[in-house]
Amino acid sequence: MSTFTIVPIRCGDIVNHARSCFLYRKDCGGAHLNAPCIAWLLRSDAHTVIVDAGPGSRARAPQCYTESDAGHDDLLQYGLARAGVEPDAIELVILTHLHHDHVGGARLFRNARFHVQEAELKEAVWPVPFQRPIYGTNQRGKTPPWIDVLDRMMVAHGDENVLPGIRVLKLPGHTAGSQGVLVDTDDGPYLIAGDLIPLYENWPAHGGEPVPNGNHTDLRAYDDSFRRIAALRAKVLPAHDPRVFECASYPPGQDPAVNP
């Protein structure tokens, strides 16, 4: 069985984001955070894969770059360089969904194929009005970032084995076609959950009720997706939690040469 090491790469931040926006119907007392946008580098002996691509370069997403990022015009490219990976070496990019903070950096991967759920691609073409800005759709003078790679997209119609050791699971709720990525590691399966689980508080590790993201499209679908995740018995990696970077890689300690 192929096993992977998972390396989180910070691609920018959703700056000063209200914590309560990630935690549906929870009062967070006005707390805010700089929520990192994360790309996930998956490495095995045979394959190098990316899950999600962040918001893109400073030119594309200046709002996601802070004063501490001075000198970096593309945080995704910088993070890959620190990990010793050339963007042209990436064979596959799996997109959990097509919101701009997850697909803005896709054009960096010139040789990759892109994997997305069919339901997500259909939704991104003409979403409901309140979702159009985050997809970049129907915004005068703007082109959605997923258009850059439309000619290289592979669409799934539900769960699918993508590579040995990597399986995608259709997990709607945050969006109509959200998918999670189940990754085999030496420490068992990890689930990269996308924005279905933005913070660790959304999926309590020691029991308790899971909490939907405040940005969602279907709470019944969300509940079904939570039930599916519970049955996996996998370790869950959230999409926007700064505490992800307390470990340079997952399973922890597998790749000490890589810094967040």
C-alpha positions as semicolon CSV with decimal commas, in nm:
position;residue;x (nm);y (nm);z (nm)
1;M;0,000;0,000;0,000
2;S;0,127;0,348;-0,088
3;T;0,156;0,584;0,207
4;F;0,200;0,958;0,198
5;T;0,346;1,236;0,408
6;I;0,127;1,548;0,424
7;V;0,293;1,891;0,438
8;P;0,076;2,201;0,495
9;I;0,181;2,512;0,302
10;R;0,053;2,853;0,403
11;C;-0,061;3,045;0,095
12;G;-0,189;3,362;0,263
13;D;-0,451;3,457;0,520
14;I;-0,814;3,555;0,544
15;V;-0,723;3,857;0,752
16;N;-0,905;3,946;1,075
17;H;-1,179;3,693;1,012
18;A;-1,454;3,661;1,273
19;R;-1,414;3,324;1,440
20;S;-1,792;3,291;1,472
21;C;-1,821;3,288;1,091
22;F;-1,656;2,945;1,095
23;L;-1,874;2,814;1,380
24;Y;-2,243;2,813;1,295
25;R;-2,461;2,953;1,576
26;K;-2,167;2,975;1,819
27;D;-2,092;3,295;2,007
28;C;-1,717;3,345;1,998
29;G;-1,722;3,670;2,194
30;G;-1,608;3,884;1,905
31;A;-1,285;3,684;1,857
32;H;-1,105;3,724;1,526
33;L;-0,815;3,542;1,365
34;N;-0,593;3,553;1,062
35;A;-0,716;3,229;0,906
36;P;-0,447;3,067;0,690
37;C;-0,528;2,948;0,340
38;I;-0,359;2,610;0,315
39;A;-0,235;2,397;0,028
40;W;-0,147;2,040;0,119
41;L;0,159;1,874;-0,035
42;L;0,122;1,495;-0,047
43;R;0,440;1,297;-0,107
44;S;0,503;0,925;-0,148
45;D;0,784;0,729;-0,310
46;A;0,593;0,737;-0,639
47;H;0,375;1,049;-0,642
48;T;0,370;1,421;-0,561
49;V;0,023;1,572;-0,533
50;I;-0,129;1,901;-0,415
51;V;-0,466;1,941;-0,245
52;D;-0,603;2,294;-0,295
53;A;-0,401;2,585;-0,427
54;G;-0,468;2,882;-0,199
55;P;-0,580;3,227;-0,316
56;G;-0,290;3,286;-0,556
57;S;-0,009;3,534;-0,593
58;R;0,003;3,881;-0,442
59;A;-0,107;4,023;-0,778
60;R;-0,417;3,804;-0,779
61;A;-0,506;3,816;-0,407
62;P;-0,335;4,115;-0,240
63;Q;-0,591;4,106;0,043
64;C;-0,446;3,773;0,160
65;Y;-0,091;3,906;0,204
66;T;0,006;4,074;0,531
67;E;0,299;4,294;0,635
68;S;0,484;3,983;0,753
69;D;0,478;3,855;0,394
70;A;0,690;4,141;0,259
71;G;0,930;4,013;-0,005
72;H;0,706;3,726;-0,113
73;D;0,498;3,766;-0,426
74;D;0,370;3,408;-0,428
75;L;0,348;3,226;-0,095
76;L;0,250;2,896;-0,253
77;Q;0,555;2,896;-0,477
78;Y;0,771;3,001;-0,180
79;G;0,635;2,717;0,033
80;L;0,696;2,462;-0,240
81;A;1,053;2,585;-0,282
82;R;1,113;2,540;0,091
83;A;0,988;2,185;0,054
84;G;1,220;2,126;-0,243
85;V;0,937;2,087;-0,495
86;E;0,915;2,248;-0,838
87;P;0,559;2,340;-0,943
88;D;0,615;2,177;-1,282
89;A;0,678;1,845;-1,105
90;I;0,324;1,834;-0,966
91;E;0,121;1,575;-1,156
92;L;-0,217;1,620;-0,989
93;V;-0,400;1,893;-0,799
94;I;-0,713;1,788;-0,610
95;L;-0,953;2,073;-0,539
96;T;-1,183;2,033;-0,240
97;H;-1,408;2,300;-0,396
98;L;-1,380;2,600;-0,627
99;H;-1,398;2,900;-0,393
100;H;-1,128;3,148;-0,489
101;D;-0,921;3,098;-0,172
102;H;-0,873;2,731;-0,267
103;V;-0,813;2,756;-0,642
104;G;-0,651;3,098;-0,698
105;G;-0,301;2,953;-0,726
106;A;-0,393;2,677;-0,970
107;R;-0,226;2,841;-1,271
108;L;0,113;2,780;-1,103
109;F;0,092;2,408;-1,190
110;R;0,148;2,403;-1,563
111;N;0,180;2,026;-1,603
112;A;-0,087;1,909;-1,361
113;R;-0,430;1,763;-1,406
114;F;-0,701;1,900;-1,177
115;H;-0,959;1,691;-0,997
116;V;-1,297;1,826;-0,887
117;Q;-1,649;1,697;-0,832
118;E;-1,886;1,743;-1,126
119;A;-2,147;1,892;-0,892
120;E;-1,895;2,154;-0,781
121;L;-1,800;2,254;-1,132
122;K;-2,165;2,292;-1,227
123;E;-2,229;2,504;-0,917
124;A;-1,928;2,727;-0,987
125;V;-2,053;2,808;-1,336
126;W;-2,372;2,967;-1,203
127;P;-2,400;2,968;-0,824
128;V;-2,674;3,130;-0,623
129;P;-2,617;3,508;-0,602
130;F;-2,470;3,520;-0,250
131;Q;-2,205;3,262;-0,351
132;R;-2,099;3,435;-0,674
133;P;-1,828;3,661;-0,526
134;I;-1,646;3,373;-0,354
135;Y;-1,651;3,170;-0,674
136;G;-1,551;3,476;-0,877
137;T;-1,850;3,414;-1,104
138;N;-2,061;3,690;-1,265
139;Q;-1,828;3,958;-1,128
140;R;-1,790;4,235;-1,383
141;G;-1,433;4,263;-1,511
142;K;-1,317;3,944;-1,332
143;T;-1,250;3,591;-1,451
144;P;-1,298;3,304;-1,203
145;P;-0,960;3,148;-1,121
146;W;-1,082;2,796;-1,202
147;I;-1,119;2,904;-1,565
148;D;-0,737;2,902;-1,589
149;V;-0,732;2,521;-1,562
150;L;-1,070;2,422;-1,705
151;D;-0,902;2,250;-2,001
152;R;-0,719;2,013;-1,763
153;M;-1,002;1,926;-1,525
154;M;-1,108;1,571;-1,448
155;V;-1,452;1,548;-1,293
156;A;-1,570;1,287;-1,043
157;H;-1,927;1,178;-0,989
158;G;-1,888;1,092;-0,621
159;D;-1,631;0,890;-0,430
160;E;-1,330;0,782;-0,631
161;N;-0,988;0,624;-0,587
162;V;-0,754;0,881;-0,741
163;L;-0,417;0,716;-0,679
164;P;-0,305;0,425;-0,460
165;G;-0,334;0,571;-0,110
166;I;-0,556;0,867;-0,206
167;R;-0,935;0,856;-0,224
168;V;-1,176;1,146;-0,268
169;L;-1,511;1,148;-0,091
170;K;-1,800;1,367;-0,194
171;L;-1,891;1,561;0,122
172;P;-2,144;1,833;0,036
173;G;-2,275;2,091;0,277
174;H;-2,026;2,376;0,261
175;T;-2,084;2,374;-0,116
176;A;-2,289;2,148;-0,339
177;G;-1,984;1,959;-0,459
178;S;-1,737;1,978;-0,172
179;Q;-1,504;1,681;-0,147
180;G;-1,263;1,555;0,116
181;V;-0,936;1,377;0,046
182;L;-0,864;1,059;0,241
183;V;-0,489;0,997;0,254
184;D;-0,314;0,680;0,371
185;T;-0,014;0,748;0,596
186;D;0,211;0,538;0,818
187;D;-0,008;0,652;1,108
188;G;-0,338;0,555;0,947
189;P;-0,578;0,761;0,737
190;Y;-0,596;1,140;0,745
191;L;-0,887;1,336;0,599
192;I;-0,818;1,674;0,438
193;A;-1,169;1,806;0,485
194;G;-1,169;2,137;0,299
195;D;-1,402;2,405;0,431
196;L;-1,649;2,148;0,559
197;I;-1,423;2,159;0,868
198;P;-1,240;2,495;0,879
199;L;-1,126;2,481;1,246
200;Y;-1,049;2,205;1,494
201;E;-1,354;2,321;1,691
202;N;-1,576;2,219;1,402
203;W;-1,476;1,856;1,458
204;P;-1,396;1,801;1,829
205;A;-1,128;1,535;1,860
206;H;-1,253;1,403;2,195
207;G;-1,625;1,384;2,133
208;G;-1,894;1,648;2,132
209;E;-2,120;1,762;1,854
210;P;-1,955;1,876;1,530
211;V;-2,030;2,232;1,421
212;P;-2,099;2,335;1,059
213;N;-1,914;2,618;0,895
214;G;-2,125;2,934;0,906
215;N;-2,077;2,955;0,528
216;H;-2,281;2,661;0,402
217;T;-2,535;2,574;0,135
218;D;-2,724;2,271;0,277
219;L;-2,742;2,173;0,644
220;R;-2,904;1,837;0,578
221;A;-2,625;1,746;0,339
222;Y;-2,380;1,879;0,599
223;D;-2,521;1,644;0,864
224;D;-2,492;1,348;0,627
225;S;-2,131;1,441;0,552
226;F;-2,050;1,464;0,922
227;R;-2,192;1,114;0,970
228;R;-1,974;0,983;0,690
229;I;-1,664;1,139;0,842
230;A;-1,743;0,988;1,183
231;A;-1,755;0,643;1,025
232;L;-1,408;0,686;0,871
233;R;-1,224;0,699;1,204
234;A;-0,962;0,915;1,034
235;K;-0,760;1,204;1,175
236;V;-0,907;1,527;1,038
237;L;-0,708;1,824;0,909
238;P;-0,904;2,153;0,900
239;A;-0,880;2,404;0,618
240;H;-0,817;2,734;0,798
241;D;-0,681;2,667;1,147
242;P;-0,344;2,827;1,237
243;R;-0,275;2,536;1,473
244;V;-0,223;2,312;1,172
245;F;0,127;2,462;1,149
246;E;0,226;2,343;1,494
247;C;0,345;2,037;1,300
248;A;0,561;2,071;0,990
249;S;0,412;1,752;0,847
250;Y;0,157;1,480;0,912
251;P;0,202;1,229;1,058
252;P;0,400;1,458;1,292
253;G;0,776;1,427;1,268
254;Q;0,779;1,254;0,929
255;D;0,951;1,536;0,743
256;P;1,148;1,754;0,991
257;A;1,341;1,925;0,713
258;V;1,030;2,111;0,597
259;N;0,932;2,429;0,783
260;P;0,585;2,583;0,778
